[in-house]
Amino acid sequence: MDKTKKFLKYELTGWKTWEIVWMVFAISVIISLSLHWGDNVRGIIAAVTGVMCVILTGKGKMSCFMFGLVNTILYAWIAFEARYYGEVMLNGLYYAPMQFVGWLMWKKHMNNETKEVEKTKLNINQEIMLLIISIICIYGYGTILRNLGGNLPFFDSISTCLSIVAMILSVRRLMEQWIIWIVVDLVTVNMWLIDYFNGGTDIATLLMWIVYLLNAIFMFIKWFKESR
């Protein structure tokens, strides 16, 4: 019981007004527009839990991994139906288990004063190495997806490979994750826009990624300031 109380105290403490307003606004927009356009319950739940996950990640709260687990499972299901196989493998085989890894690693680095996770950053040599590795992975995986007959293989590869890198940086509490998330979100928004104009109906998923993009920009500014 004491551990539960401590966990809840950490999760509910330290919120700024703009952060609360942003969360309520983002969730309200997704639910209202998704219902208006007739999206299904699965898509709406996936979108809401995804938005909760990224906002809580940006805030440095451990509950982000709880919402993240629900989101990754549902999103993998949605991506499978859209034939974005890279997204399916990314979420089902990587993101889902990484929620448990992230929980364990963040738990060791919570700041008792701010009630948020401690933020860090890479040096310039590490950033250059990260860029080189990312380019090699994107080209190689894109080729594999193209041979599998996947939809938009190299867009899918950019989203998948950079998401893997960004998740590792997130688990390690690194500020640079948000730069990569911005790129991932831009690519993925484009993917789901194409899916929508080709007859797709997952409006909530598209809205979720748009919110992800806005959130990544906000949180990059926050983490950049706090990691210095």
C-alpha positions in Angstrom: 0.0 0.0 0.0 2.9 2.4 0.8 4.4 1.8 -2.6 1.1 2.4 -4.3 0.6 5.7 -2.4 4.2 6.8 -3.3 3.6 5.9 -7.0 0.4 7.9 -7.1 2.0 10.8 -5.3 4.8 10.9 -7.9 2.3 10.6 -10.8 0.0 13.4 -9.6 2.7 15.9 -8.4 4.4 18.6 -10.3 1.9 19.2 -13.2 1.9 22.7 -14.7 -1.4 24.3 -15.9 -0.4 24.2 -19.6 0.5 20.5 -19.3 -2.9 19.6 -17.9 -4.7 21.8 -20.5 -2.7 20.2 -23.3 -3.6 16.7 -22.2 -7.3 17.4 -21.8 -7.4 19.2 -25.1 -5.6 16.5 -27.0 -7.8 13.7 -25.6 -11.0 15.7 -26.1 -10.2 16.5 -29.8 -9.4 12.9 -30.6 -12.5 11.5 -29.0 -14.9 14.1 -30.4 -13.6 14.0 -33.9 -13.3 10.2 -34.0 -16.9 9.8 -32.9 -18.0 12.5 -35.4 -16.2 10.6 -38.3 -17.5 7.2 -37.1 -14.2 5.5 -36.0 -14.4 2.3 -34.0 -13.9 1.8 -30.3 -10.6 0.0 -30.8 -9.1 2.9 -32.7 -10.3 5.4 -30.2 -8.9 3.5 -27.2 -5.6 3.0 -29.0 -5.4 6.7 -29.8 -6.3 7.9 -26.3 -3.9 5.5 -24.6 -1.2 6.5 -27.1 -1.7 10.2 -26.4 -1.6 9.5 -22.6 1.6 7.6 -23.1 3.5 10.2 -25.0 2.4 13.1 -22.8 3.3 11.2 -19.6 6.6 10.2 -21.2 7.3 13.9 -21.8 6.3 14.7 -18.3 8.7 12.0 -17.0 6.0 9.9 -15.3 6.3 6.1 -15.0 2.7 5.5 -15.7 3.5 6.2 -19.4 4.6 2.6 -19.7 1.2 1.3 -18.5 -0.7 3.3 -21.1 2.0 2.4 -23.6 1.5 -1.3 -23.2 -2.2 -1.0 -24.1 -1.5 1.3 -27.0 1.2 -0.9 -28.6 -1.0 -4.0 -28.7 -4.0 -2.2 -30.2 -1.9 -0.2 -32.7 -0.2 -3.4 -34.0 -3.6 -4.8 -34.7 -4.6 -1.6 -36.6 -1.4 -1.4 -38.5 -1.7 -5.1 -39.6 -5.0 -4.4 -41.3 -3.4 -1.4 -43.1 -0.5 -3.7 -44.2 2.1 -1.6 -42.5 4.1 -4.6 -41.5 7.0 -2.7 -40.1 4.7 -1.0 -37.7 3.2 -4.3 -36.7 6.6 -5.9 -35.9 7.8 -2.7 -34.2 4.8 -2.5 -31.8 4.2 -6.2 -31.2 7.7 -7.5 -30.9 9.6 -4.5 -29.7 7.5 -1.7 -28.1 5.3 -4.0 -26.0 8.3 -5.7 -24.1 10.2 -2.4 -23.9 7.4 -1.0 -21.7 8.6 -3.4 -19.0 12.2 -2.5 -19.6 11.5 1.2 -19.4 9.5 0.8 -16.2 12.4 -0.9 -14.5 15.1 1.5 -15.8 13.1 4.7 -15.0 12.3 3.4 -11.5 16.0 3.8 -10.6 16.2 7.4 -11.7 13.2 9.3 -10.3 14.0 12.7 -8.9 12.5 13.0 -5.4 12.2 16.8 -5.6 10.5 17.1 -9.0 8.8 13.7 -8.9 9.9 13.2 -12.6 12.5 11.1 -14.2 16.0 12.6 -14.4 16.9 13.8 -18.0 20.2 13.4 -19.7 21.8 14.0 -23.2 24.3 12.7 -25.7 27.7 14.2 -26.6 28.4 15.2 -30.2 30.4 12.1 -31.1 27.5 9.9 -29.9 25.1 11.9 -31.9 27.1 11.4 -35.2 27.4 7.7 -34.6 23.7 7.5 -33.9 23.0 9.2 -37.3 25.2 6.8 -39.2 23.7 3.7 -37.7 20.2 5.0 -38.3 20.8 5.6 -42.0 22.2 2.1 -42.5 19.3 0.5 -40.7 16.7 2.4 -42.6 18.1 1.4 -46.0 18.5 -2.2 -45.1 15.1 -2.7 -43.5 13.4 -0.7 -46.2 14.7 -3.2 -48.8 13.4 -6.1 -46.7 9.9 -4.6 -46.5 9.9 -3.8 -50.2 10.6 -7.5 -51.0 7.8 -8.5 -48.6 5.4 -6.4 -50.6 4.7 -4.0 -47.8 2.9 -0.7 -48.3 5.3 2.3 -48.5 8.3 0.2 -47.5 10.9 3.0 -47.1 8.5 5.3 -45.2 7.6 2.3 -43.1 11.3 1.6 -42.6 12.1 5.2 -41.5 9.2 5.1 -39.0 10.2 1.7 -37.7 14.0 2.1 -37.4 13.9 5.6 -35.9 11.2 4.5 -33.5 13.5 1.7 -32.3 16.3 4.2 -31.7 14.0 6.7 -30.1 12.6 4.1 -27.7 16.1 3.1 -26.6 16.9 6.8 -26.0 13.6 7.2 -24.1 14.4 4.2 -21.8 17.8 5.8 -21.2 16.2 9.1 -20.4 18.0 11.0 -23.2 16.8 14.4 -24.5 17.6 13.5 -28.2 14.7 11.0 -28.3 12.4 14.0 -29.0 14.3 15.0 -32.1 13.9 11.5 -33.5 10.3 11.3 -32.4 9.6 14.5 -34.4 11.0 12.9 -37.6 9.1 9.6 -36.9 5.9 11.5 -36.3 6.2 13.5 -39.5 6.7 10.3 -41.5 4.0 8.4 -39.8 1.4 11.2 -40.2 2.1 11.1 -43.9 1.7 7.3 -44.0 -1.7 7.4 -42.3 -2.8 10.4 -44.5 -2.1 8.3 -47.5 -4.0 5.4 -46.0 -7.0 7.7 -45.3 -7.0 9.1 -48.8 -6.8 5.5 -50.2 -10.0 4.6 -48.3 -8.8 3.9 -44.8 -11.1 4.7 -41.9 -8.8 4.9 -38.9 -9.3 8.6 -38.2 -8.3 8.2 -34.5 -5.0 6.8 -35.5 -4.2 9.7 -37.8 -5.3 12.2 -35.1 -3.1 10.3 -32.6 0.0 10.8 -34.7 -0.7 14.4 -35.3 -0.9 14.9 -31.5 2.3 12.8 -31.2 4.0 15.3 -33.4 2.8 18.4 -31.5 3.7 16.7 -28.2 7.2 15.8 -29.4 7.9 19.5 -30.3 6.6 20.6 -26.9 8.6 18.0 -25.0 11.8 18.6 -26.9 11.8 22.1 -25.6 11.0 20.9 -22.1 13.7 18.2 -22.0 16.3 20.4 -23.7 16.0 22.9 -20.9 15.9 20.3 -18.1 18.8 18.1 -19.4 21.4 20.9 -19.6 
